[in-house]
């Protein structure tokens, strides 16, 4: 009986995680479901890290807080702030609609990345807060590592189809975005020195984020999530 009850609990827990990851990468209309599903993903991310190193504590709270930054991690409060499409400003919606060509496609783009890929990216920022080396790293490098962690974690979850969709959209988007980096500067130099200003313009900030996504997706030298966490755990 005890064994049966235990297996039933495991099945329910596994089912909730699968359900959350199945709905993820789509635009949510239900704020409660968004937070619930995101919380399950946070738990899975945390467990995957602690299976490798129990000393790394990554356990932020997930809240609904739609802001111009869209999805972001608040280190002081240890919270991941999630956006809901219906609550976006007209300016923010216009960014997605302009890049995709229609409101329907704009919502799909938003869902794939901001109710999708970027959650473990933000958890990657929470992880960096625990690592000595990355407490003083520059903004571009911090974003790059967060994108690597997001990419490797989703691959660990088998989300290759969803990542490929994100990649194809990112490639199309980059063709439309103007390169803001002045001649003679690298992207890392420019965005490190102008991070605050770049973050205020979604077309400029998007150039950095989507550009990093493409570069990381195409990087054949990347290993896997577990190997990366083992590497980072040595830097505590």
C-alpha positions in Angstrom: 0.0 0.0 0.0 2.8 2.5 0.9 4.6 1.6 -2.3 1.4 2.2 -4.3 0.8 5.5 -2.6 4.4 6.6 -3.2 4.2 5.7 -6.9 0.9 7.6 -7.2 2.5 10.7 -5.7 5.5 10.5 -8.0 3.2 10.0 -11.0 1.2 13.1 -10.0 4.3 15.2 -9.5 5.8 14.1 -12.8 2.5 14.8 -14.5 2.4 18.3 -13.2 5.9 19.0 -14.5 5.2 17.5 -17.9 2.0 19.5 -18.1 3.8 22.8 -17.3 6.5 22.2 -19.8 3.9 21.1 -22.5 1.9 24.4 -22.1 5.1 26.5 -21.9 6.3 28.2 -25.1 2.8 29.4 -25.7 1.2 32.7 -24.9 -0.8 32.5 -21.7 -4.1 34.2 -21.1 -4.6 32.8 -17.6 -2.3 34.6 -15.1 -2.7 32.0 -12.4 -1.8 29.1 -14.8 1.2 31.1 -15.9 2.5 31.5 -12.4 1.7 27.9 -11.4 3.4 26.4 -14.5 6.4 28.6 -14.1 6.7 27.6 -10.4 6.9 23.9 -11.5 9.6 24.7 -14.0 11.6 26.5 -11.2 11.3 23.4 -9.1 12.6 21.2 -11.9 15.5 23.6 -12.6 16.4 23.7 -8.9 16.3 19.9 -8.6 18.4 19.4 -11.7 21.1 21.6 -10.2 20.9 20.1 -6.7 21.2 16.6 -8.2 24.7 17.8 -9.2 25.6 20.2 -6.4 23.4 20.6 -3.3 25.4 23.7 -2.2 24.0 25.8 -5.1 20.8 27.4 -3.9 18.6 28.6 -6.8 15.0 28.9 -5.6 13.4 32.2 -6.5 9.7 33.0 -6.2 7.7 33.5 -9.4 5.3 36.4 -9.6 3.1 38.1 -12.2 4.5 41.6 -12.8 4.2 42.8 -16.4 6.7 45.5 -17.0 8.5 47.0 -20.1 11.4 44.7 -19.2 9.0 41.8 -19.9 10.6 38.8 -18.0 13.3 39.6 -15.5 15.0 38.5 -12.3 15.1 40.7 -9.2 18.2 39.8 -7.1 17.2 41.8 -4.0 13.8 40.2 -3.7 14.9 36.9 -5.3 11.9 36.9 -7.6 11.3 36.1 -11.3 8.8 38.6 -12.8 6.6 37.2 -15.5 4.7 39.2 -18.2 1.2 38.5 -19.5 0.4 39.5 -23.1 -2.9 41.2 -22.2 -1.1 43.5 -19.8 1.6 44.6 -22.2 1.7 48.3 -23.1 0.8 49.2 -26.7 4.4 50.0 -27.3 5.6 46.6 -26.2 2.9 44.8 -28.2 3.9 46.9 -31.2 7.4 45.5 -31.0 6.3 41.9 -31.4 3.7 42.8 -34.0 6.1 44.8 -36.1 8.8 42.1 -36.1 6.4 39.3 -36.8 3.9 41.0 -39.2 0.6 40.5 -37.4 -0.9 40.5 -33.9 -1.4 36.7 -34.1 2.2 36.1 -35.0 3.3 38.7 -32.5 1.6 36.8 -29.7 3.3 33.6 -30.9 6.7 35.3 -30.9 6.0 36.6 -27.4 4.9 33.2 -26.1 7.9 31.3 -27.5 10.4 33.6 -25.8 8.7 35.3 -22.9 6.3 32.6 -21.8 8.9 30.2 -22.9 12.7 30.2 -23.4 13.6 33.0 -21.1 12.4 31.6 -17.8 15.5 29.3 -17.3 17.5 32.2 -18.6 16.3 34.3 -15.6 17.0 31.3 -13.4 20.5 31.4 -14.8 20.8 35.0 -13.4 19.7 33.7 -10.0 22.4 31.0 -10.3 25.1 33.6 -11.1 24.2 35.4 -7.9 25.6 32.4 -6.0 28.9 32.4 -7.9 31.8 34.6 -6.8 33.2 35.2 -10.3 29.9 36.3 -11.8 29.0 38.8 -9.1 31.1 41.4 -10.8 30.9 40.3 -14.4 29.9 42.7 -17.2 26.3 42.8 -18.4 27.0 41.2 -21.8 28.8 38.3 -20.3 26.1 37.8 -17.7 23.4 37.7 -20.4 25.5 35.3 -22.5 25.9 32.8 -19.6 22.2 33.1 -18.8 21.3 32.3 -22.4 23.7 29.3 -22.4 22.1 27.9 -19.3 18.6 28.5 -20.7 19.6 26.7 -23.9 21.2 23.8 -22.3 18.5 23.3 -19.7 15.7 23.2 -22.3 17.8 20.7 -24.4 18.0 18.6 -21.2 14.2 18.7 -21.1 14.0 17.5 -24.7 12.6 20.8 -26.0 14.4 20.7 -29.3 11.3 21.4 -31.4 10.5 24.5 -29.4 14.1 25.8 -29.5 14.2 25.3 -33.3 11.1 27.4 -33.6 12.7 30.1 -31.5 15.9 29.9 -33.6 14.0 30.3 -36.9 12.1 33.3 -35.6 15.3 34.8 -34.1 17.0 34.5 -37.5 14.1 36.3 -39.2 14.0 39.0 -36.6 17.7 39.7 -36.9 17.3 40.4 -40.5 14.9 43.3 -39.6 16.9 44.8 -36.7 19.5 47.4 -37.3 23.0 46.8 -35.9 23.4 49.4 -33.2 27.1 48.6 -32.6 29.3 51.5 -33.8 32.2 50.7 -36.1 35.3 49.8 -34.2 33.5 48.4 -31.2 32.5 44.8 -30.4 29.0 43.9 -29.4 30.3 43.1 -25.9 32.0 46.5 -25.5 29.0 48.4 -26.8 26.3 46.6 -24.7 28.5 46.6 -21.6 29.1 50.4 -21.8 25.5 51.2 -22.9 23.5 48.5 -21.2 21.1 50.8 -19.4 20.3 52.8 -22.5 20.1 49.7 -24.7 17.6 48.2 -22.3 15.2 51.1 -22.9 14.9 50.4 -26.6 13.5 46.9 -27.4 14.8 47.1 -31.0 18.4 47.7 -29.7 18.2 45.3 -26.7 16.5 42.7 -29.0 19.5 42.8 -31.3 21.7 41.7 -28.4 19.4 39.0 -27.0 18.3 37.4 -30.3 21.9 37.7 -31.6 23.2 35.8 -28.5 20.4 33.2 -28.9 21.4 32.5 -32.5 25.1 32.3 -31.7 24.6 29.9 -28.8 22.1 27.7 -30.7 24.7 27.3 -33.5 27.6 26.7 -31.1 28.7 23.1 -31.6 31.3 23.3 -28.8 28.6 23.5 -26.1 28.4 20.4 -23.9 25.3 19.8 -21.8 23.5 21.3 -18.8 25.0 18.9 -16.2 28.5 19.4 -17.4 28.1 23.2 -17.4 26.7 23.1 -13.8 29.7 21.0 -12.7 32.0 23.5 -14.3 30.2 26.4 -12.6 30.1 24.7 -9.2 33.9 24.9 -9.1 33.6 28.7 -9.2 31.5 29.1 -6.0 
